[in-house]
Amino acid sequence: MRKRTVSKPRGRLLSLLALLTLGACHFAPTYERPVVDLPPNWSATASASATQSAVRWEDLYTDARLQALIRTALVNNHDLRLALARIEEARALWGVQQADQLPNVGVNVGHTASRTPAGVVNNNPVPLSTHRYDANLALLAFELDFWGRVANLSEAARRNFVASRQDQQVVRLGLISDVANAYFLVLESQTRDAVLSQTVQARQQTLALTERKREVGAASDLEVSLAQGALANAQSEASALRRQLAQAENALRVLVGGRLPADLPAGLPLAAQPLSLAWGANLSSAVLLNRPDVQASESRLMAANANIGAARAAFLPRMQITGSLGTASQSLGGLFDSGTRAWTYNPNLQQPLFDAGRAAGNLDLAKARQVQAVALYERTVQQAFREVADLLVARETLSEQQTALAANLRSQQERLRLVEARLQQGAANQLEWLDAQREALAAAQNLASVQRQLLGSTAQLYKALGGGVEP
């Protein structure tokens, strides 16, 4: 008899383990990455298999001042801190879903006392008092995941967590690019301000000289008016440029998270910034799959796929088990005596019969979201291809434009030198000199602007390629 009583719990345990193995069944669709129709590469003459090694931002931006600003931003930027907090949120949600896959076991210790009046139970002549003490481990409503419903929900939460980490990488790459662009804009404003300051100083000297000439009859009132107007125009441009410089510096402060560090190292001027025109060229479009926004989109697609499996499983029976194992006694002192073992086992099978279309609606919802996720993934890949294509073209044409503008600046500076020499000899008038000076100033300003745009296109290309170029 003793063997028989022991075999029953063992048999139940074996049955329970056998049921648990059924949790390997899943109803999620087999995942297949959507195929997006893209050219093999961005260049008509490039090899589709051409690749390069991934580039760190420290190797791309070698200006010590810019590196210090980027490091500060990566520590202090509010958008990046928000992205990190969202990662922790997604991690916590995943942990909650994971917990549903494991038994929820608790410890219960209790005391129950009751008193029954006389004559209630079998005409008892005196009141009856009973006491019960319990100590047990309780299994609280553990679902046997026959059809993978809980597993699919956990997988969806895990994929969303992975997507949040990739979103943080998107923010990080965007921050690096934004800091670099803001820094280059500051350098451009400083370069243009230096050129314009020289122009203002030259026109102040010209106005003073013209006024002295008028005093001795060597210059007319018209020439003085021209000099005054030219000076006022240059001063107005200088004021506007100082405003642009202040705005660029303010934008840079916001990106780095507040006040700029006081111990920043010296930086390079705009014209001396290193620039690699070969980096990122002749690449396979497969590198786009490494972009964090593309990976985040695919992770969310996988999550939507898993949610379909969970929605399908909702049509099938759900088995939940509650139970306990412990001791029970009428006295506290006898709680752990021999023969006080107590246990309960309560399986519960639930089969949906009529839910007013709730399960079907949830399945339709999951499928619709999966279709949306596919469309978003395809759009993300296509937009990524366009971004890289546009930036490669921009870098190439801006490089050509920079070469042409540098030649134009040299030409305009030579023209200004010749006109100034003729002006001193009396062979040129002040209008010619002002026109030559204006053209030289415009050439210098345009060159600085294109230099900044060219540097910015490289910064944006680094972001567009996902921080590297390995497929």
C-alpha positions, 0 to 999 in steps of 0.5 A: 500500500505504501508503494502505491500511495507514493506512485500517485504523486510521481505519476502526476509529476511525470504527467505534468512534465510530459505536458510541459514538453508540449510547449514546443508547439508554436503557431507563429508564421515562419519568418522570411525577411522581405525582399526589397527591389534595390540596385546592387550598388549606388554606382553604375560602374562599381562592383556589387561586392565592393566593401570596405572596413567599418570606420569609427567616428574617431577615425573619421573626425580627427579634429581634437576639439570636435572629438571632445565635443562628441564625447561630451555629447554622448555623455550629456545629451538629453535625447540619448539619455531618453533613448537609454531610458526607453531601452530599460523600459523595453527590457523590463517589459521583456522580463515581465513576459519572460516571467510568465513562462516560469512557475509562480511559486509562493510561500504560504504560512497560515492559521485558521481558527473556527468556533461552532455553537452547541447543537449545530454539528450532530447536536454537539452538547458544547461549542466546538473550537478548531485550529489549523496551521498550514505551511506550504509552497504554492504554485499560482495559476501556471499556464502550460504553454501548449501552443506557444502563446506565452512563448510568442508573447515573450518573443515579441517583447524580446524583439521590441527590446532589441528594437529599442536598443537599435533605436538608441543606436540611431539616436547615437549616430544622429547625435554624432552627425549633428554635433559634427554638422553644428561644429562645421557650421560654427567654423564656417561662420567664424571663417566668413566673419574673419573675411568680413571683418577684414572687409569692414576694416578695409572699407573703414580705411577707404572711407577715411581716405576718401574723406581726406581727399574730399577735403583737398578737392581730390574726391567728390561727395559722390565718392564719399557716399559710395564709401559710406554705403559700402561700409554700412553694407559690410557692417550690416552683413557682419551683424547678421553673420555674428547672429548666425555664429551665435545661433550655431554655437547655441545649437552646439551647446544644446547638442552637448547637453549644456555649457561647452567644456572650458578645457576644450583643445584647440581645433582646426580651421574649416579649410584644414579639416580632414576629408576623405572623398574615397570613403564610402564609395563603390559599396554594395547596397547590402550595407544598408542592412547594417543600418540600425533603423533598418535593423530596428524595423526588422526587429519590430516585424519579427515582433509582429510575426510572433504576435500572430502566433500568440493570437492564433493560440488564443483559439485553442484550450488553455491549461492552468495549474494551481497547487501546493505542497506543505504541511498541516496540523491542528497545533503549531508545535506539530506542524512539521511532525511525521504524517502532516504532509499535505498537497493540492493539485488543481488543473483547469482547462479553458476552451473558448466557445463564444467570445463575440469575435474577440479572438478573431478580431485580435488575430486580424489586428495582429495580421494587419500590424504585421502587414504594416511592419512589412511596409515600414521595413520596405520603406525604411530600406528604400529611404536608406538607399535614397539617402546614401545615393543622394549623399554620394552624389552631393559629396561628388558634386560639392567636391567639384564645386569646391575646386571651382570656387577655390579657383574663382577665389584666386581669380577674384583676389588677383583681380582685386589686387590689380584694381587696387594697383590701378586705383593708386595710379589713377587708372581705375575709379572707386566703383571698379574697386568696390565691385572687385572687392565685393566679388572677392568677398562673395567668392570667399563666402561661397567657398566657405559655405561649400567647404562646410556643406562638403564636410557635412555631407561626409558626416551625414554619409557616416550616419546614413551608412549606419556608422560603418560600411561592412555588409 
